Amino acid sequence: MPDPTGGDELEPDDFPVHAERNELKTQDGEKIAEAKTKQLAENIAQRLNEQAHREEEDRWSA
């Protein structure tokens, strides 16, 4: 979800992100980035989702 204050940060409810062709999109279908290739977009989405998952686990374990 876009930050109403103009920031460009992803929020927890934007996850999981997914790749659609060479675009990265939030779970609501909002385009958040574009990669050079489909494979790169898929790799970026996977890494973002893994990082978000780790951060969520850290919040629960703290």
N, CA, C and O atoms as a Maestro MAE file, in Angstrom:
{
 s_m_m2io_version
 :::
 2.0.0
}

f_m_ct {
 s_m_title
 :::
 protein
 m_atom[248] {
  # First column is atom index #
  i_m_mmod_type
  r_m_x_coord
  r_m_y_coord
  r_m_z_coord
  i_m_residue_number
  s_m_chain_name
  s_m_pdb_residue_name
  s_m_pdb_atom_name
  i_m_atomic_number
  :::
  1 25 0.850 -1.170 0.000 1 A "MET " " N  " 7
  2 3 0.000 0.000 0.000 1 A "MET " " CA " 6
  3 2 0.898 1.236 0.000 1 A "MET " " C  " 6
  4 15 1.825 1.308 0.806 1 A "MET " " O  " 8
  5 25 0.655 2.200 -0.870 2 A "PRO " " N  " 7
  6 3 1.500 3.381 -0.918 2 A "PRO " " CA " 6
  7 2 1.391 4.179 0.379 2 A "PRO " " C  " 6
  8 15 0.333 4.247 1.005 2 A "PRO " " O  " 8
  9 25 2.505 4.773 0.759 3 A "ASP " " N  " 7
  10 3 2.548 5.602 1.960 3 A "ASP " " CA " 6
  11 2 1.930 6.962 1.640 3 A "ASP " " C  " 6
  12 15 2.405 7.640 0.730 3 A "ASP " " O  " 8
  13 25 0.876 7.386 2.368 4 A "PRO " " N  " 7
  14 3 0.223 8.663 2.062 4 A "PRO " " CA " 6
  15 2 1.133 9.861 2.291 4 A "PRO " " C  " 6
  16 15 0.846 10.948 1.791 4 A "PRO " " O  " 8
  17 25 2.226 9.690 3.036 5 A "THR " " N  " 7
  18 3 3.155 10.788 3.272 5 A "THR " " CA " 6
  19 2 4.175 10.913 2.153 5 A "THR " " C  " 6
  20 15 5.037 11.790 2.200 5 A "THR " " O  " 8
  21 25 4.091 10.051 1.150 6 A "GLY " " N  " 7
  22 3 4.969 10.143 -0.002 6 A "GLY " " CA " 6
  23 2 6.157 9.206 0.050 6 A "GLY " " C  " 6
  24 15 6.978 9.210 -0.867 6 A "GLY " " O  " 8
  25 25 6.274 8.392 1.108 7 A "GLY " " N  " 7
  26 3 7.382 7.440 1.209 7 A "GLY " " CA " 6
  27 2 7.181 6.276 0.261 7 A "GLY " " C  " 6
  28 15 6.072 6.015 -0.206 7 A "GLY " " O  " 8
  29 25 8.261 5.590 -0.011 8 A "ASP " " N  " 7
  30 3 8.207 4.467 -0.948 8 A "ASP " " CA " 6
  31 2 8.548 3.162 -0.256 8 A "ASP " " C  " 6
  32 15 9.322 2.365 -0.788 8 A "ASP " " O  " 8
  33 25 7.984 2.928 0.922 9 A "GLU " " N  " 7
  34 3 8.279 1.714 1.669 9 A "GLU " " CA " 6
  35 2 7.154 0.712 1.526 9 A "GLU " " C  " 6
  36 15 5.980 1.072 1.452 9 A "GLU " " O  " 8
  37 25 7.537 -0.555 1.489 10 A "LEU " " N  " 7
  38 3 6.539 -1.618 1.473 10 A "LEU " " CA " 6
  39 2 6.046 -1.847 2.892 10 A "LEU " " C  " 6
  40 15 6.817 -1.758 3.847 10 A "LEU " " O  " 8
  41 25 4.787 -2.135 3.023 11 A "GLU " " N  " 7
  42 3 4.172 -2.413 4.313 11 A "GLU " " CA " 6
  43 2 3.936 -3.914 4.428 11 A "GLU " " C  " 6
  44 15 3.873 -4.604 3.410 11 A "GLU " " O  " 8
  45 25 3.804 -4.433 5.647 12 A "PRO " " N  " 7
  46 3 3.571 -5.872 5.819 12 A "PRO " " CA " 6
  47 2 2.378 -6.402 5.028 12 A "PRO " " C  " 6
  48 15 2.403 -7.540 4.560 12 A "PRO " " O  " 8
  49 25 1.334 -5.585 4.875 13 A "ASP " " N  " 7
  50 3 0.158 -6.079 4.140 13 A "ASP " " CA " 6
  51 2 0.362 -6.073 2.622 13 A "ASP " " C  " 6
  52 15 -0.531 -6.484 1.881 13 A "ASP " " O  " 8
  53 25 1.530 -5.609 2.148 14 A "ASP " " N  " 7
  54 3 1.851 -5.681 0.722 14 A "ASP " " CA " 6
  55 2 2.349 -7.072 0.326 14 A "ASP " " C  " 6
  56 15 2.414 -7.399 -0.859 14 A "ASP " " O  " 8
  57 25 2.697 -7.882 1.319 15 A "PHE " " N  " 7
  58 3 3.291 -9.198 1.069 15 A "PHE " " CA " 6
  59 2 2.250 -10.290 1.089 15 A "PHE " " C  " 6
  60 15 1.226 -10.157 1.759 15 A "PHE " " O  " 8
  61 25 2.488 -11.361 0.372 16 A "PRO " " N  " 7
  62 3 3.677 -11.623 -0.436 16 A "PRO " " CA " 6
  63 2 3.625 -10.862 -1.750 16 A "PRO " " C  " 6
  64 15 2.554 -10.628 -2.310 16 A "PRO " " O  " 8
  65 25 4.796 -10.481 -2.231 17 A "VAL " " N  " 7
  66 3 4.879 -9.866 -3.554 17 A "VAL " " CA " 6
  67 2 5.058 -10.992 -4.568 17 A "VAL " " C  " 6
  68 15 5.470 -12.096 -4.212 17 A "VAL " " O  " 8
  69 25 4.752 -10.712 -5.811 18 A "HIS " " N  " 7
  70 3 4.908 -11.727 -6.851 18 A "HIS " " CA " 6
  71 2 5.388 -11.073 -8.139 18 A "HIS " " C  " 6
  72 15 5.256 -9.865 -8.338 18 A "HIS " " O  " 8
  73 25 5.945 -11.906 -9.000 19 A "ALA " " N  " 7
  74 3 6.418 -11.439 -10.299 19 A "ALA " " CA " 6
  75 2 5.371 -11.762 -11.352 19 A "ALA " " C  " 6
  76 15 4.823 -12.863 -11.411 19 A "ALA " " O  " 8
  77 25 5.119 -10.771 -12.169 20 A "GLU " " N  " 7
  78 3 4.202 -10.950 -13.302 20 A "GLU " " CA " 6
  79 2 4.944 -10.421 -14.522 20 A "GLU " " C  " 6
  80 15 5.104 -9.213 -14.696 20 A "GLU " " O  " 8
  81 25 5.391 -11.341 -15.357 21 A "ARG " " N  " 7
  82 3 6.348 -11.023 -16.434 21 A "ARG " " CA " 6
  83 2 7.588 -10.422 -15.779 21 A "ARG " " C  " 6
  84 15 8.193 -11.078 -14.931 21 A "ARG " " O  " 8
  85 25 7.983 -9.222 -16.130 22 A "ASN " " N  " 7
  86 3 9.164 -8.627 -15.507 22 A "ASN " " CA " 6
  87 2 8.794 -7.573 -14.455 22 A "ASN " " C  " 6
  88 15 9.643 -6.781 -14.045 22 A "ASN " " O  " 8
  89 25 7.538 -7.563 -14.024 23 A "GLU " " N  " 7
  90 3 7.077 -6.611 -13.016 23 A "GLU " " CA " 6
  91 2 6.919 -7.291 -11.664 23 A "GLU " " C  " 6
  92 15 6.548 -8.461 -11.576 23 A "GLU " " O  " 8
  93 25 7.208 -6.533 -10.615 24 A "LEU " " N  " 7
  94 3 6.964 -6.985 -9.251 24 A "LEU " " CA " 6
  95 2 5.690 -6.304 -8.779 24 A "LEU " " C  " 6
  96 15 5.509 -5.100 -8.961 24 A "LEU " " O  " 8
  97 25 4.813 -7.088 -8.172 25 A "LYS " " N  " 7
  98 3 3.529 -6.549 -7.735 25 A "LYS " " CA " 6
  99 2 3.225 -6.996 -6.311 25 A "LYS " " C  " 6
  100 15 3.658 -8.058 -5.865 25 A "LYS " " O  " 8
  101 25 2.470 -6.156 -5.611 26 A "THR " " N  " 7
  102 3 2.025 -6.516 -4.270 26 A "THR " " CA " 6
  103 2 0.929 -7.558 -4.385 26 A "THR " " C  " 6
  104 15 0.468 -7.874 -5.482 26 A "THR " " O  " 8
  105 25 0.515 -8.091 -3.238 27 A "GLN " " N  " 7
  106 3 -0.549 -9.095 -3.272 27 A "GLN " " CA " 6
  107 2 -1.851 -8.516 -3.816 27 A "GLN " " C  " 6
  108 15 -2.721 -9.270 -4.253 27 A "GLN " " O  " 8
  109 25 -2.004 -7.182 -3.799 28 A "ASP " " N  " 7
  110 3 -3.196 -6.534 -4.345 28 A "ASP " " CA " 6
  111 2 -3.064 -6.204 -5.830 28 A "ASP " " C  " 6
  112 15 -3.979 -5.644 -6.433 28 A "ASP " " O  " 8
  113 25 -1.907 -6.559 -6.420 29 A "GLY " " N  " 7
  114 3 -1.709 -6.323 -7.846 29 A "GLY " " CA " 6
  115 2 -1.113 -4.977 -8.184 29 A "GLY " " C  " 6
  116 15 -1.028 -4.631 -9.362 29 A "GLY " " O  " 8
  117 25 -0.694 -4.199 -7.190 30 A "GLU " " N  " 7
  118 3 -0.101 -2.893 -7.441 30 A "GLU " " CA " 6
  119 2 1.352 -3.072 -7.889 30 A "GLU " " C  " 6
  120 15 2.133 -3.749 -7.221 30 A "GLU " " O  " 8
  121 25 1.705 -2.471 -9.009 31 A "LYS " " N  " 7
  122 3 3.073 -2.563 -9.524 31 A "LYS " " CA " 6
  123 2 3.995 -1.767 -8.613 31 A "LYS " " C  " 6
  124 15 3.741 -0.598 -8.321 31 A "LYS " " O  " 8
  125 25 5.083 -2.420 -8.161 32 A "ILE " " N  " 7
  126 3 6.021 -1.742 -7.274 32 A "ILE " " CA " 6
  127 2 7.413 -1.611 -7.882 32 A "ILE " " C  " 6
  128 15 8.210 -0.790 -7.429 32 A "ILE " " O  " 8
  129 25 7.709 -2.401 -8.891 33 A "ALA " " N  " 7
  130 3 9.027 -2.326 -9.530 33 A "ALA " " CA " 6
  131 2 9.007 -3.075 -10.847 33 A "ALA " " C  " 6
  132 15 8.091 -3.843 -11.143 33 A "ALA " " O  " 8
  133 25 10.049 -2.827 -11.630 34 A "GLU " " N  " 7
  134 3 10.216 -3.522 -12.899 34 A "GLU " " CA " 6
  135 2 11.656 -4.006 -12.986 34 A "GLU " " C  " 6
  136 15 12.585 -3.252 -12.698 34 A "GLU " " O  " 8
  137 25 11.841 -5.235 -13.375 35 A "ALA " " N  " 7
  138 3 13.172 -5.820 -13.527 35 A "ALA " " CA " 6
  139 2 13.490 -5.969 -15.013 35 A "ALA " " C  " 6
  140 15 12.611 -5.838 -15.865 35 A "ALA " " O  " 8
  141 25 14.746 -6.241 -15.306 36 A "LYS " " N  " 7
  142 3 15.153 -6.391 -16.706 36 A "LYS " " CA " 6
  143 2 14.598 -7.654 -17.343 36 A "LYS " " C  " 6
  144 15 14.321 -7.680 -18.542 36 A "LYS " " O  " 8
  145 25 14.432 -8.723 -16.526 37 A "THR " " N  " 7
  146 3 13.933 -9.989 -17.064 37 A "THR " " CA " 6
  147 2 12.912 -10.600 -16.108 37 A "THR " " C  " 6
  148 15 12.821 -10.215 -14.942 37 A "THR " " O  " 8
  149 25 12.149 -11.556 -16.623 38 A "LYS " " N  " 7
  150 3 11.179 -12.273 -15.797 38 A "LYS " " CA " 6
  151 2 11.895 -13.056 -14.701 38 A "LYS " " C  " 6
  152 15 11.445 -13.073 -13.555 38 A "LYS " " O  " 8
  153 25 13.004 -13.702 -15.046 39 A "GLN " " N  " 7
  154 3 13.752 -14.498 -14.073 39 A "GLN " " CA " 6
  155 2 14.263 -13.610 -12.934 39 A "GLN " " C  " 6
  156 15 14.194 -14.001 -11.769 39 A "GLN " " O  " 8
  157 25 14.768 -12.434 -13.257 40 A "LEU " " N  " 7
  158 3 15.254 -11.512 -12.239 40 A "LEU " " CA " 6
  159 2 14.103 -11.036 -11.351 40 A "LEU " " C  " 6
  160 15 14.265 -10.931 -10.135 40 A "LEU " " O  " 8
  161 25 12.945 -10.749 -11.944 41 A "ALA " " N  " 7
  162 3 11.783 -10.323 -11.169 41 A "ALA " " CA " 6
  163 2 11.362 -11.424 -10.196 41 A "ALA " " C  " 6
  164 15 11.022 -11.139 -9.047 41 A "ALA " " O  " 8
  165 25 11.382 -12.671 -10.646 42 A "GLU " " N  " 7
  166 3 11.011 -13.786 -9.781 42 A "GLU " " CA " 6
  167 2 12.004 -13.945 -8.629 42 A "GLU " " C  " 6
  168 15 11.612 -14.235 -7.499 42 A "GLU " " O  " 8
  169 25 13.292 -13.755 -8.923 43 A "ASN " " N  " 7
  170 3 14.321 -13.854 -7.900 43 A "ASN " " CA " 6
  171 2 14.163 -12.743 -6.860 43 A "ASN " " C  " 6
  172 15 14.275 -12.998 -5.661 43 A "ASN " " O  " 8
  173 25 13.908 -11.537 -7.304 44 A "ILE " " N  " 7
  174 3 13.716 -10.411 -6.394 44 A "ILE " " CA " 6
  175 2 12.489 -10.640 -5.523 44 A "ILE " " C  " 6
  176 15 12.541 -10.419 -4.313 44 A "ILE " " O  " 8
  177 25 11.391 -11.079 -6.118 45 A "ALA " " N  " 7
  178 3 10.173 -11.345 -5.352 45 A "ALA " " CA " 6
  179 2 10.425 -12.402 -4.283 45 A "ALA " " C  " 6
  180 15 9.981 -12.254 -3.145 45 A "ALA " " O  " 8
  181 25 11.131 -13.462 -4.643 46 A "GLN " " N  " 7
  182 3 11.429 -14.520 -3.681 46 A "GLN " " CA " 6
  183 2 12.250 -13.975 -2.520 46 A "GLN " " C  " 6
  184 15 11.956 -14.273 -1.362 46 A "GLN " " O  " 8
  185 25 13.262 -13.188 -2.811 47 A "ARG " " N  " 7
  186 3 14.111 -12.630 -1.761 47 A "ARG " " CA " 6
  187 2 13.349 -11.658 -0.867 47 A "ARG " " C  " 6
  188 15 13.519 -11.670 0.353 47 A "ARG " " O  " 8
  189 25 12.519 -10.827 -1.464 48 A "LEU " " N  " 7
  190 3 11.718 -9.898 -0.655 48 A "LEU " " CA " 6
  191 2 10.772 -10.660 0.266 48 A "LEU " " C  " 6
  192 15 10.621 -10.309 1.436 48 A "LEU " " O  " 8
  193 25 10.142 -11.696 -0.260 49 A "ASN " " N  " 7
  194 3 9.214 -12.482 0.551 49 A "ASN " " CA " 6
  195 2 9.938 -13.213 1.679 49 A "ASN " " C  " 6
  196 15 9.427 -13.295 2.795 49 A "ASN " " O  " 8
  197 25 11.124 -13.742 1.391 50 A "GLU " " N  " 7
  198 3 11.897 -14.418 2.433 50 A "GLU " " CA " 6
  199 2 12.299 -13.441 3.530 50 A "GLU " " C  " 6
  200 15 12.226 -13.771 4.713 50 A "GLU " " O  " 8
  201 25 12.724 -12.241 3.143 51 A "GLN " " N  " 7
  202 3 13.117 -11.233 4.128 51 A "GLN " " CA " 6
  203 2 11.919 -10.805 4.966 51 A "GLN " " C  " 6
  204 15 12.035 -10.662 6.183 51 A "GLN " " O  " 8
  205 25 10.784 -10.601 4.337 52 A "ALA " " N  " 7
  206 3 9.578 -10.210 5.075 52 A "ALA " " CA " 6
  207 2 9.181 -11.311 6.055 52 A "ALA " " C  " 6
  208 15 8.747 -11.026 7.171 52 A "ALA " " O  " 8
  209 25 9.328 -12.554 5.643 53 A "HIS " " N  " 7
  210 3 8.991 -13.681 6.512 53 A "HIS " " CA " 6
  211 2 9.927 -13.714 7.725 53 A "HIS " " C  " 6
  212 15 9.475 -13.921 8.851 53 A "HIS " " O  " 8
  213 25 11.220 -13.511 7.498 54 A "ARG " " N  " 7
  214 3 12.182 -13.478 8.602 54 A "ARG " " CA " 6
  215 2 11.868 -12.346 9.575 54 A "ARG " " C  " 6
  216 15 11.932 -12.536 10.789 54 A "ARG " " O  " 8
  217 25 11.529 -11.175 9.053 55 A "GLU " " N  " 7
  218 3 11.207 -10.035 9.910 55 A "GLU " " CA " 6
  219 2 9.957 -10.322 10.741 55 A "GLU " " C  " 6
  220 15 9.889 -9.960 11.915 55 A "GLU " " O  " 8
  221 25 8.982 -10.965 10.132 56 A "GLU " " N  " 7
  222 3 7.760 -11.324 10.862 56 A "GLU " " CA " 6
  223 2 8.077 -12.324 11.968 56 A "GLU " " C  " 6
  224 15 7.570 -12.194 13.082 56 A "GLU " " O  " 8
  225 25 8.908 -13.320 11.673 57 A "GLU " " N  " 7
  226 3 9.301 -14.290 12.705 57 A "GLU " " CA " 6
  227 2 10.064 -13.608 13.833 57 A "GLU " " C  " 6
  228 15 9.868 -13.948 15.000 57 A "GLU " " O  " 8
  229 25 10.930 -12.652 13.508 58 A "ASP " " N  " 7
  230 3 11.677 -11.927 14.530 58 A "ASP " " CA " 6
  231 2 10.752 -11.147 15.443 58 A "ASP " " C  " 6
  232 15 10.984 -11.087 16.650 58 A "ASP " " O  " 8
  233 25 9.706 -10.549 14.886 59 A "ARG " " N  " 7
  234 3 8.743 -9.804 15.716 59 A "ARG " " CA " 6
  235 2 8.039 -10.737 16.692 59 A "ARG " " C  " 6
  236 15 7.801 -10.371 17.843 59 A "ARG " " O  " 8
  237 25 7.710 -11.925 16.241 60 A "TRP " " N  " 7
  238 3 7.008 -12.873 17.108 60 A "TRP " " CA " 6
  239 2 7.918 -13.465 18.178 60 A "TRP " " C  " 6
  240 15 7.456 -13.793 19.271 60 A "TRP " " O  " 8
  241 25 9.208 -13.604 17.874 61 A "SER " " N  " 7
  242 3 10.116 -14.224 18.829 61 A "SER " " CA " 6
  243 2 10.690 -13.233 19.838 61 A "SER " " C  " 6
  244 15 11.275 -13.638 20.843 61 A "SER " " O  " 8
  245 25 10.528 -11.958 19.581 62 A "ALA " " N  " 7
  246 3 11.102 -10.931 20.486 62 A "ALA " " CA " 6
  247 2 10.285 -10.749 21.730 62 A "ALA " " C  " 6
  248 15 10.632 -9.931 22.582 62 A "ALA " " O  " 8
  :::
 }
 m_bond[247] {
  # First column is bond index #
  i_m_from
  i_m_to
  i_m_order
  :::
  1 1 2 1
  2 2 3 1
  3 3 4 2
  4 3 5 1
  5 5 6 1
  6 6 7 1
  7 7 8 2
  8 7 9 1
  9 9 10 1
  10 10 11 1
  11 11 12 2
  12 11 13 1
  13 13 14 1
  14 14 15 1
  15 15 16 2
  16 15 17 1
  17 17 18 1
  18 18 19 1
  19 19 20 2
  20 19 21 1
  21 21 22 1
  22 22 23 1
  23 23 24 2
  24 23 25 1
  25 25 26 1
  26 26 27 1
  27 27 28 2
  28 27 29 1
  29 29 30 1
  30 30 31 1
  31 31 32 2
  32 31 33 1
  33 33 34 1
  34 34 35 1
  35 35 36 2
  36 35 37 1
  37 37 38 1
  38 38 39 1
  39 39 40 2
  40 39 41 1
  41 41 42 1
  42 42 43 1
  43 43 44 2
  44 43 45 1
  45 45 46 1
  46 46 47 1
  47 47 48 2
  48 47 49 1
  49 49 50 1
  50 50 51 1
  51 51 52 2
  52 51 53 1
  53 53 54 1
  54 54 55 1
  55 55 56 2
  56 55 57 1
  57 57 58 1
  58 58 59 1
  59 59 60 2
  60 59 61 1
  61 61 62 1
  62 62 63 1
  63 63 64 2
  64 63 65 1
  65 65 66 1
  66 66 67 1
  67 67 68 2
  68 67 69 1
  69 69 70 1
  70 70 71 1
  71 71 72 2
  72 71 73 1
  73 73 74 1
  74 74 75 1
  75 75 76 2
  76 75 77 1
  77 77 78 1
  78 78 79 1
  79 79 80 2
  80 79 81 1
  81 81 82 1
  82 82 83 1
  83 83 84 2
  84 83 85 1
  85 85 86 1
  86 86 87 1
  87 87 88 2
  88 87 89 1
  89 89 90 1
  90 90 91 1
  91 91 92 2
  92 91 93 1
  93 93 94 1
  94 94 95 1
  95 95 96 2
  96 95 97 1
  97 97 98 1
  98 98 99 1
  99 99 100 2
  100 99 101 1
  101 101 102 1
  102 102 103 1
  103 103 104 2
  104 103 105 1
  105 105 106 1
  106 106 107 1
  107 107 108 2
  108 107 109 1
  109 109 110 1
  110 110 111 1
  111 111 112 2
  112 111 113 1
  113 113 114 1
  114 114 115 1
  115 115 116 2
  116 115 117 1
  117 117 118 1
  118 118 119 1
  119 119 120 2
  120 119 121 1
  121 121 122 1
  122 122 123 1
  123 123 124 2
  124 123 125 1
  125 125 126 1
  126 126 127 1
  127 127 128 2
  128 127 129 1
  129 129 130 1
  130 130 131 1
  131 131 132 2
  132 131 133 1
  133 133 134 1
  134 134 135 1
  135 135 136 2
  136 135 137 1
  137 137 138 1
  138 138 139 1
  139 139 140 2
  140 139 141 1
  141 141 142 1
  142 142 143 1
  143 143 144 2
  144 143 145 1
  145 145 146 1
  146 146 147 1
  147 147 148 2
  148 147 149 1
  149 149 150 1
  150 150 151 1
  151 151 152 2
  152 151 153 1
  153 153 154 1
  154 154 155 1
  155 155 156 2
  156 155 157 1
  157 157 158 1
  158 158 159 1
  159 159 160 2
  160 159 161 1
  161 161 162 1
  162 162 163 1
  163 163 164 2
  164 163 165 1
  165 165 166 1
  166 166 167 1
  167 167 168 2
  168 167 169 1
  169 169 170 1
  170 170 171 1
  171 171 172 2
  172 171 173 1
  173 173 174 1
  174 174 175 1
  175 175 176 2
  176 175 177 1
  177 177 178 1
  178 178 179 1
  179 179 180 2
  180 179 181 1
  181 181 182 1
  182 182 183 1
  183 183 184 2
  184 183 185 1
  185 185 186 1
  186 186 187 1
  187 187 188 2
  188 187 189 1
  189 189 190 1
  190 190 191 1
  191 191 192 2
  192 191 193 1
  193 193 194 1
  194 194 195 1
  195 195 196 2
  196 195 197 1
  197 197 198 1
  198 198 199 1
  199 199 200 2
  200 199 201 1
  201 201 202 1
  202 202 203 1
  203 203 204 2
  204 203 205 1
  205 205 206 1
  206 206 207 1
  207 207 208 2
  208 207 209 1
  209 209 210 1
  210 210 211 1
  211 211 212 2
  212 211 213 1
  213 213 214 1
  214 214 215 1
  215 215 216 2
  216 215 217 1
  217 217 218 1
  218 218 219 1
  219 219 220 2
  220 219 221 1
  221 221 222 1
  222 222 223 1
  223 223 224 2
  224 223 225 1
  225 225 226 1
  226 226 227 1
  227 227 228 2
  228 227 229 1
  229 229 230 1
  230 230 231 1
  231 231 232 2
  232 231 233 1
  233 233 234 1
  234 234 235 1
  235 235 236 2
  236 235 237 1
  237 237 238 1
  238 238 239 1
  239 239 240 2
  240 239 241 1
  241 241 242 1
  242 242 243 1
  243 243 244 2
  244 243 245 1
  245 245 246 1
  246 246 247 1
  247 247 248 2
  :::
 }
}
